[in-house]
């Protein structure tokens, strides 16, 4: 046999062995450092998100959500998305530079229909220390209700 035929035979044997027994290559990887963001009613969560049902008057500016930073770095609120319905929330003010262990408010002005109620879903995006986290307000534990009070007579 010449050298070409021997080489082809060896390559076929190696390829067949790889198919039968696997290549022992990596099928998955994991990062050296994992990142997880917990948002729960827990003193050890990285981000606290507190809201409650509110009664307001049309045009009133209110505290919508309290954000508590439990990361070891300062965080900024970089985006707030509000699911609109019959009510709208305008003129949002969002905190920046929330120090570790500190809390601050997301505020907004409510345009509402007197004697009506609406469920509010507010999604908050936070960044800090090389991490970006999004806290979705579309869960039962993080949505809240705004009731629009009747105007003073």
Secondary structure, DSSP 8 states (H G I E B T S, - for coil): --HHHHHHHHHHHHHHHHHHH-----S----SS------SSSTT-SEEEE---EEE-TT-EEEEEEEEE-SSS-BEEEEEEE--SSSEEEEEE----B-TT-EEEEEEEEE--TT-EEEE-EEEEEEETTEEEEE-S-STTT-EEEEE-----
